[in-house]
């Protein structure tokens, strides 16, 4: 987010301001107030949206990888009766 903020030629943020901005964006909110000029608010909102969506994308991608790894481990370590159990019911 700091790189996007800088690339949009927005004013530099102090460490405390950056922490507040990150906190707002992490819950899907754009850190703008009513006194923020409309064009600046639009840029901040777009950066916030893009950052939030990228974070959600990464979170879901990681969750999918973990789920697939869990499924593979479950298939590999699955205990069963195998062929002997299949013939026992006949």
N, CA, C and O atoms as CSV, one atom per row, in Angstrom:
chain,resi,resn,atom,element,x,y,z
A,1,UNK,N,N,0.801,-1.190,0.000
A,1,UNK,CA,C,0.000,0.000,0.000
A,1,UNK,C,C,0.856,1.273,0.000
A,1,UNK,O,O,0.519,2.219,-0.711
A,2,UNK,N,N,1.936,1.330,0.760
A,2,UNK,CA,C,2.746,2.557,0.720
A,2,UNK,C,C,3.250,2.890,-0.684
A,2,UNK,O,O,3.331,4.062,-1.051
A,3,UNK,N,N,3.584,1.878,-1.461
A,3,UNK,CA,C,4.071,2.141,-2.824
A,3,UNK,C,C,2.966,2.737,-3.687
A,3,UNK,O,O,3.210,3.678,-4.442
A,4,UNK,N,N,1.758,2.200,-3.583
A,4,UNK,CA,C,0.624,2.740,-4.342
A,4,UNK,C,C,0.301,4.156,-3.892
A,4,UNK,O,O,-0.020,5.022,-4.706
A,5,UNK,N,N,0.389,4.380,-2.592
A,5,UNK,CA,C,0.115,5.710,-2.033
A,5,UNK,C,C,1.104,6.719,-2.607
A,5,UNK,O,O,0.721,7.808,-3.035
A,6,UNK,N,N,2.371,6.344,-2.610
A,6,UNK,CA,C,3.415,7.234,-3.127
A,6,UNK,C,C,3.258,7.430,-4.636
A,6,UNK,O,O,3.418,8.545,-5.131
A,7,UNK,N,N,2.951,6.373,-5.362
A,7,UNK,CA,C,2.798,6.456,-6.820
A,7,UNK,C,C,1.640,7.369,-7.216
A,7,UNK,O,O,1.654,7.955,-8.299
A,8,UNK,N,N,0.639,7.494,-6.347
A,8,UNK,CA,C,-0.508,8.360,-6.628
A,8,UNK,C,C,-0.221,9.814,-6.254
A,8,UNK,O,O,-1.095,10.672,-6.375
A,9,UNK,N,N,1.002,10.089,-5.800
A,9,UNK,CA,C,1.433,11.436,-5.414
A,9,UNK,C,C,0.601,12.003,-4.276
A,9,UNK,O,O,0.300,13.196,-4.240
A,10,UNK,N,N,0.232,11.121,-3.341
A,10,UNK,CA,C,-0.480,11.568,-2.144
A,10,UNK,C,C,0.558,11.997,-1.106
A,10,UNK,O,O,1.707,11.558,-1.160
A,11,UNK,N,N,0.160,12.851,-0.165
A,11,UNK,CA,C,1.119,13.299,0.854
A,11,UNK,C,C,1.690,12.128,1.643
A,11,UNK,O,O,1.005,11.138,1.901
A,12,UNK,N,N,2.945,12.258,2.015
A,12,UNK,CA,C,3.605,11.205,2.797
A,12,UNK,C,C,2.902,11.039,4.142
A,12,UNK,O,O,2.385,11.998,4.716
A,13,UNK,N,N,2.897,9.801,4.629
A,13,UNK,CA,C,2.255,9.500,5.901
A,13,UNK,C,C,3.310,9.230,6.966
A,13,UNK,O,O,4.360,8.646,6.696
A,14,UNK,N,N,3.003,9.668,8.176
A,14,UNK,CA,C,3.871,9.320,9.298
A,14,UNK,C,C,3.611,7.859,9.642
A,14,UNK,O,O,2.677,7.247,9.125
A,15,UNK,N,N,4.440,7.311,10.515
A,15,UNK,CA,C,4.266,5.900,10.905
A,15,UNK,C,C,2.902,5.694,11.569
A,15,UNK,O,O,2.247,4.679,11.332
A,16,UNK,N,N,2.474,6.641,12.390
A,16,UNK,CA,C,1.172,6.522,13.065
A,16,UNK,C,C,0.026,6.621,12.057
A,16,UNK,O,O,-0.948,5.874,12.144
A,17,UNK,N,N,0.144,7.539,11.108
A,17,UNK,CA,C,-0.897,7.670,10.081
A,17,UNK,C,C,-0.967,6.425,9.213
A,17,UNK,O,O,-2.055,5.959,8.874
A,18,UNK,N,N,0.186,5.890,8.854
A,18,UNK,CA,C,0.217,4.677,8.037
A,18,UNK,C,C,-0.439,3.520,8.779
A,18,UNK,O,O,-1.161,2.729,8.172
A,19,UNK,N,N,-0.202,3.412,10.071
A,19,UNK,CA,C,-0.833,2.357,10.870
A,19,UNK,C,C,-2.352,2.523,10.873
A,19,UNK,O,O,-3.080,1.534,10.784
A,20,UNK,N,N,-2.837,3.760,10.974
A,20,UNK,CA,C,-4.277,4.005,10.953
A,20,UNK,C,C,-4.867,3.666,9.587
A,20,UNK,O,O,-5.942,3.072,9.497
A,21,UNK,N,N,-4.155,4.046,8.526
A,21,UNK,CA,C,-4.627,3.753,7.171
A,21,UNK,C,C,-4.681,2.245,6.953
A,21,UNK,O,O,-5.663,1.732,6.416
A,22,UNK,N,N,-3.644,1.538,7.359
A,22,UNK,CA,C,-3.617,0.077,7.206
A,22,UNK,C,C,-4.734,-0.576,8.007
A,22,UNK,O,O,-5.349,-1.541,7.552
A,23,UNK,N,N,-4.995,-0.051,9.199
A,23,UNK,CA,C,-6.068,-0.593,10.031
A,23,UNK,C,C,-7.422,-0.423,9.351
A,23,UNK,O,O,-8.240,-1.343,9.358
A,24,UNK,N,N,-7.659,0.737,8.770
A,24,UNK,CA,C,-8.933,0.988,8.083
A,24,UNK,C,C,-9.076,0.094,6.857
A,24,UNK,O,O,-10.133,-0.495,6.631
A,25,UNK,N,N,-8.018,-0.003,6.075
A,25,UNK,CA,C,-8.070,-0.795,4.838
A,25,UNK,C,C,-8.218,-2.278,5.148
A,25,UNK,O,O,-8.851,-3.003,4.380
A,26,UNK,N,N,-7.654,-2.743,6.250
A,26,UNK,CA,C,-7.733,-4.171,6.581
A,26,UNK,C,C,-9.159,-4.633,6.857
A,26,UNK,O,O,-9.445,-5.828,6.788
A,27,UNK,N,N,-10.050,-3.703,7.166
A,27,UNK,CA,C,-11.457,-4.063,7.377
A,27,UNK,C,C,-12.330,-3.604,6.211
A,27,UNK,O,O,-13.557,-3.665,6.289
A,28,UNK,N,N,-11.699,-3.147,5.134
A,28,UNK,CA,C,-12.429,-2.790,3.930
A,28,UNK,C,C,-12.908,-1.358,3.866
A,28,UNK,O,O,-13.746,-1.030,3.026
A,29,UNK,N,N,-12.402,-0.497,4.726
A,29,UNK,CA,C,-12.817,0.906,4.727
A,29,UNK,C,C,-11.750,1.775,4.078
A,29,UNK,O,O,-10.553,1.513,4.202
A,30,UNK,N,N,-12.202,2.808,3.389
A,30,UNK,CA,C,-11.277,3.773,2.809
A,30,UNK,C,C,-11.053,4.885,3.831
A,30,UNK,O,O,-12.021,5.441,4.350
A,31,UNK,N,N,-9.811,5.217,4.127
A,31,UNK,CA,C,-9.517,6.220,5.147
A,31,UNK,C,C,-9.691,7.655,4.641
A,31,UNK,O,O,-8.718,8.398,4.513
A,32,UNK,N,N,-10.927,8.029,4.358
A,32,UNK,CA,C,-11.222,9.391,3.908
A,32,UNK,C,C,-12.232,10.018,4.865
A,32,UNK,O,O,-13.007,9.326,5.524
A,33,UNK,N,N,-12.200,11.345,4.920
A,33,UNK,CA,C,-13.163,12.088,5.733
A,33,UNK,C,C,-13.998,12.972,4.819
A,33,UNK,O,O,-13.746,13.058,3.617
A,34,UNK,N,N,-14.979,13.617,5.396
A,34,UNK,CA,C,-15.831,14.505,4.594
A,34,UNK,C,C,-15.059,15.706,4.073
A,34,UNK,O,O,-15.435,16.297,3.060
A,35,UNK,N,N,-13.983,16.070,4.759
A,35,UNK,CA,C,-13.197,17.231,4.331
A,35,UNK,C,C,-12.172,16.890,3.253
A,35,UNK,O,O,-11.516,17.787,2.722
A,36,UNK,N,N,-12.025,15.614,2.924
A,36,UNK,CA,C,-11.077,15.205,1.883
A,36,UNK,C,C,-11.629,15.636,0.523
A,36,UNK,O,O,-12.784,15.351,0.209
A,37,UNK,N,N,-10.821,16.313,-0.279
A,37,UNK,CA,C,-11.285,16.700,-1.623
A,37,UNK,C,C,-11.749,15.472,-2.421
A,37,UNK,O,O,-11.209,14.377,-2.264
A,38,UNK,N,N,-12.741,15.672,-3.263
A,38,UNK,CA,C,-13.378,14.561,-3.981
A,38,UNK,C,C,-12.371,13.756,-4.804
A,38,UNK,O,O,-12.362,12.527,-4.734
A,39,UNK,N,N,-11.542,14.418,-5.563
A,39,UNK,CA,C,-10.574,13.674,-6.399
A,39,UNK,C,C,-9.589,12.884,-5.539
A,39,UNK,O,O,-9.265,11.738,-5.849
A,40,UNK,N,N,-9.123,13.496,-4.469
A,40,UNK,CA,C,-8.206,12.802,-3.566
A,40,UNK,C,C,-8.909,11.628,-2.904
A,40,UNK,O,O,-8.334,10.547,-2.776
A,41,UNK,N,N,-10.150,11.836,-2.485
A,41,UNK,CA,C,-10.929,10.758,-1.863
A,41,UNK,C,C,-11.122,9.605,-2.837
A,41,UNK,O,O,-11.056,8.441,-2.441
A,42,UNK,N,N,-11.360,9.917,-4.107
A,42,UNK,CA,C,-11.521,8.864,-5.117
A,42,UNK,C,C,-10.242,8.049,-5.278
A,42,UNK,O,O,-10.287,6.823,-5.380
A,43,UNK,N,N,-9.100,8.738,-5.301
A,43,UNK,CA,C,-7.814,8.042,-5.435
A,43,UNK,C,C,-7.554,7.175,-4.208
A,43,UNK,O,O,-7.156,6.017,-4.339
A,44,UNK,N,N,-7.775,7.724,-3.025
A,44,UNK,CA,C,-7.555,6.968,-1.791
A,44,UNK,C,C,-8.500,5.768,-1.733
A,44,UNK,O,O,-8.099,4.675,-1.332
A,45,UNK,N,N,-9.740,5.975,-2.129
A,45,UNK,CA,C,-10.710,4.882,-2.127
A,45,UNK,C,C,-10.287,3.778,-3.090
A,45,UNK,O,O,-10.392,2.598,-2.756
A,46,UNK,N,N,-9.815,4.140,-4.269
A,46,UNK,CA,C,-9.374,3.143,-5.255
A,46,UNK,C,C,-8.159,2.374,-4.744
A,46,UNK,O,O,-8.104,1.151,-4.872
A,47,UNK,N,N,-7.195,3.073,-4.171
A,47,UNK,CA,C,-6.005,2.408,-3.619
A,47,UNK,C,C,-6.414,1.471,-2.490
A,47,UNK,O,O,-5.934,0.340,-2.409
A,48,UNK,N,N,-7.302,1.945,-1.620
A,48,UNK,CA,C,-7.768,1.123,-0.496
A,48,UNK,C,C,-8.484,-0.121,-0.997
A,48,UNK,O,O,-8.256,-1.221,-0.495
A,49,UNK,N,N,-9.350,0.057,-1.989
A,49,UNK,CA,C,-10.089,-1.074,-2.556
A,49,UNK,C,C,-9.126,-2.087,-3.179
A,49,UNK,O,O,-9.230,-3.288,-2.926
A,50,UNK,N,N,-8.204,-1.603,-3.980
A,50,UNK,CA,C,-7.245,-2.500,-4.641
A,50,UNK,C,C,-6.401,-3.265,-3.617
A,50,UNK,O,O,-6.145,-4.458,-3.782
A,51,UNK,N,N,-5.975,-2.575,-2.568
A,51,UNK,CA,C,-5.169,-3.214,-1.533
A,51,UNK,C,C,-5.976,-4.269,-0.789
A,51,UNK,O,O,-5.481,-5.367,-0.531
A,52,UNK,N,N,-7.220,-3.938,-0.443
A,52,UNK,CA,C,-8.080,-4.876,0.274
A,52,UNK,C,C,-8.354,-6.117,-0.577
A,52,UNK,O,O,-8.259,-7.242,-0.086
A,53,UNK,N,N,-8.690,-5.913,-1.838
A,53,UNK,CA,C,-8.987,-7.037,-2.731
A,53,UNK,C,C,-7.744,-7.913,-2.925
A,53,UNK,O,O,-7.851,-9.139,-2.955
A,54,UNK,N,N,-6.580,-7.296,-3.056
A,54,UNK,CA,C,-5.342,-8.076,-3.202
A,54,UNK,C,C,-5.090,-8.911,-1.950
A,54,UNK,O,O,-4.675,-10.066,-2.042
A,55,UNK,N,N,-5.341,-8.327,-0.791
A,55,UNK,CA,C,-5.170,-9.070,0.455
A,55,UNK,C,C,-6.139,-10.234,0.564
A,55,UNK,O,O,-5.757,-11.324,0.990
A,56,UNK,N,N,-7.392,-10.011,0.182
A,56,UNK,CA,C,-8.381,-11.088,0.219
A,56,UNK,C,C,-8.016,-12.185,-0.779
A,56,UNK,O,O,-8.165,-13.372,-0.487
A,57,UNK,N,N,-7.542,-11.787,-1.946
A,57,UNK,CA,C,-7.119,-12.763,-2.959
A,57,UNK,C,C,-6.009,-13.653,-2.395
A,57,UNK,O,O,-6.049,-14.877,-2.524
A,58,UNK,N,N,-5.029,-13.022,-1.776
A,58,UNK,CA,C,-3.919,-13.789,-1.199
A,58,UNK,C,C,-4.391,-14.703,-0.082
A,58,UNK,O,O,-3.925,-15.837,0.031
A,59,UNK,N,N,-5.308,-14.224,0.742
A,59,UNK,CA,C,-5.821,-15.041,1.848
A,59,UNK,C,C,-6.569,-16.262,1.316
A,59,UNK,O,O,-6.375,-17.372,1.813
A,60,UNK,N,N,-7.423,-16.063,0.308
A,60,UNK,CA,C,-8.167,-17.188,-0.256
A,60,UNK,C,C,-7.250,-18.152,-1.008
A,60,UNK,O,O,-7.468,-19.363,-0.980
A,61,UNK,N,N,-6.250,-17.634,-1.662
A,61,UNK,CA,C,-5.287,-18.497,-2.356
A,61,UNK,C,C,-4.534,-19.359,-1.353
A,61,UNK,O,O,-4.352,-20.556,-1.576
A,62,UNK,N,N,-4.100,-18.767,-0.266
A,62,UNK,CA,C,-3.412,-19.528,0.772
A,62,UNK,C,C,-4.339,-20.576,1.383
A,62,UNK,O,O,-3.922,-21.708,1.628
A,63,UNK,N,N,-5.597,-20.202,1.628
A,63,UNK,CA,C,-6.554,-21.162,2.187
A,63,UNK,C,C,-6.780,-22.333,1.226
A,63,UNK,O,O,-6.907,-23.477,1.662
A,64,UNK,N,N,-6.831,-22.051,-0.070
A,64,UNK,CA,C,-7.008,-23.120,-1.056
A,64,UNK,C,C,-5.805,-24.059,-1.067
A,64,UNK,O,O,-5.972,-25.275,-1.160
A,65,UNK,N,N,-4.611,-23.514,-0.973
A,65,UNK,CA,C,-3.404,-24.339,-0.947
A,65,UNK,C,C,-3.400,-25.230,0.291
A,65,UNK,O,O,-3.084,-26.416,0.206
A,66,UNK,N,N,-3.751,-24.656,1.440
A,66,UNK,CA,C,-3.791,-25.444,2.675
A,66,UNK,C,C,-4.853,-26.538,2.586
A,66,UNK,O,O,-4.622,-27.664,3.027
A,67,UNK,N,N,-6.019,-26.211,2.016
A,67,UNK,CA,C,-7.077,-27.209,1.869
A,67,UNK,C,C,-6.644,-28.342,0.941
A,67,UNK,O,O,-6.882,-29.514,1.231
A,68,UNK,N,N,-6.013,-27.990,-0.168
A,68,UNK,CA,C,-5.527,-29.026,-1.092
A,68,UNK,C,C,-4.449,-29.884,-0.451
A,68,UNK,O,O,-4.436,-31.102,-0.629
A,69,UNK,N,N,-3.551,-29.263,0.289
A,69,UNK,CA,C,-2.517,-30.031,0.981
A,69,UNK,C,C,-3.155,-30.976,1.992
A,69,UNK,O,O,-2.741,-32.130,2.109
A,70,UNK,N,N,-4.151,-30.500,2.716
A,70,UNK,CA,C,-4.853,-31.348,3.678
A,70,UNK,C,C,-5.558,-32.506,3.004
A,70,UNK,O,O,-5.543,-33.629,3.507
A,71,UNK,N,N,-6.180,-32.233,1.861
A,71,UNK,CA,C,-6.861,-33.297,1.127
A,71,UNK,C,C,-5.866,-34.347,0.625
A,71,UNK,O,O,-6.128,-35.547,0.707
A,72,UNK,N,N,-4.732,-33.891,0.110
A,72,UNK,CA,C,-3.715,-34.833,-0.362
A,72,UNK,C,C,-3.166,-35.680,0.784
A,72,UNK,O,O,-2.979,-36.889,0.643
A,73,UNK,N,N,-2.915,-35.038,1.907
A,73,UNK,CA,C,-2.423,-35.794,3.068
A,73,UNK,C,C,-3.472,-36.808,3.515
A,73,UNK,O,O,-3.132,-37.937,3.869
A,74,UNK,N,N,-4.731,-36.416,3.502
A,74,UNK,CA,C,-5.799,-37.333,3.892
A,74,UNK,C,C,-5.885,-38.522,2.945
A,74,UNK,O,O,-6.080,-39.655,3.385
A,75,UNK,N,N,-5.740,-38.270,1.645
A,75,UNK,CA,C,-5.779,-39.368,0.678
A,75,UNK,C,C,-4.587,-40.307,0.830
A,75,UNK,O,O,-4.726,-41.524,0.713
A,76,UNK,N,N,-3.429,-39.740,1.089
A,76,UNK,CA,C,-2.217,-40.555,1.217
A,76,UNK,C,C,-2.247,-41.400,2.489
A,76,UNK,O,O,-1.828,-42.558,2.476
A,77,UNK,N,N,-2.730,-40.838,3.560
A,77,UNK,CA,C,-2.696,-41.533,4.847
A,77,UNK,C,C,-3.996,-42.246,5.180
A,77,UNK,O,O,-4.148,-42.758,6.289
A,78,UNK,N,N,-4.927,-42.288,4.253
A,78,UNK,CA,C,-6.229,-42.923,4.485
A,78,UNK,C,C,-6.033,-44.396,4.829
A,78,UNK,O,O,-5.349,-45.143,4.130
A,79,UNK,N,N,-6.654,-44.774,5.920
A,79,UNK,CA,C,-6.573,-46.175,6.325
A,79,UNK,C,C,-7.881,-46.847,5.945
A,79,UNK,O,O,-8.960,-46.300,6.173
A,80,UNK,N,N,-7.782,-47.991,5.385
A,80,UNK,CA,C,-8.972,-48.736,4.997
A,80,UNK,C,C,-8.654,-50.207,4.924
A,80,UNK,O,O,-7.516,-50.630,5.124
A,81,UNK,N,N,-9.661,-50.966,4.638
A,81,UNK,CA,C,-9.480,-52.408,4.544
A,81,UNK,C,C,-8.929,-52.812,3.188
A,81,UNK,O,O,-8.490,-53.946,2.996
A,82,UNK,N,N,-8.955,-51.889,2.263
A,82,UNK,CA,C,-8.420,-52.177,0.924
A,82,UNK,C,C,-9.243,-53.236,0.211
A,82,UNK,O,O,-10.456,-53.303,0.408
A,83,UNK,N,N,-8.614,-54.062,-0.610
A,83,UNK,CA,C,-9.283,-55.072,-1.418
A,83,UNK,C,C,-9.849,-56.182,-0.538
A,83,UNK,O,O,-10.889,-56.749,-0.874
A,84,UNK,N,N,-9.214,-56.502,0.552
A,84,UNK,CA,C,-9.679,-57.586,1.423
A,84,UNK,C,C,-11.049,-57.243,2.017
A,84,UNK,O,O,-11.893,-58.127,2.166
A,85,UNK,N,N,-11.273,-56.004,2.350
A,85,UNK,CA,C,-12.561,-55.599,2.906
A,85,UNK,C,C,-13.652,-55.613,1.860
A,85,UNK,O,O,-14.817,-55.845,2.183
A,86,UNK,N,N,-13.299,-55.372,0.629
A,86,UNK,CA,C,-14.299,-55.354,-0.442
A,86,UNK,C,C,-14.819,-56.752,-0.723
A,86,UNK,O,O,-15.992,-56.907,-1.062
A,87,UNK,N,N,-13.979,-57.783,-0.593
A,87,UNK,CA,C,-14.383,-59.146,-0.873
A,87,UNK,C,C,-15.100,-59.793,0.315
A,87,UNK,O,O,-15.819,-60.779,0.152
A,88,UNK,N,N,-14.903,-59.244,1.479
A,88,UNK,CA,C,-15.494,-59.844,2.665
A,88,UNK,C,C,-17.007,-59.739,2.670
A,88,UNK,O,O,-17.682,-60.579,3.265
A,89,UNK,N,N,-17.554,-58.713,2.011
A,89,UNK,CA,C,-19.004,-58.537,2.001
A,89,UNK,C,C,-19.711,-59.372,0.945
A,89,UNK,O,O,-20.938,-59.315,0.859
A,90,UNK,N,N,-19.001,-60.136,0.146
A,90,UNK,CA,C,-19.607,-60.911,-0.941
A,90,UNK,C,C,-20.053,-62.261,-0.463
A,90,UNK,O,O,-20.585,-63.048,-1.245
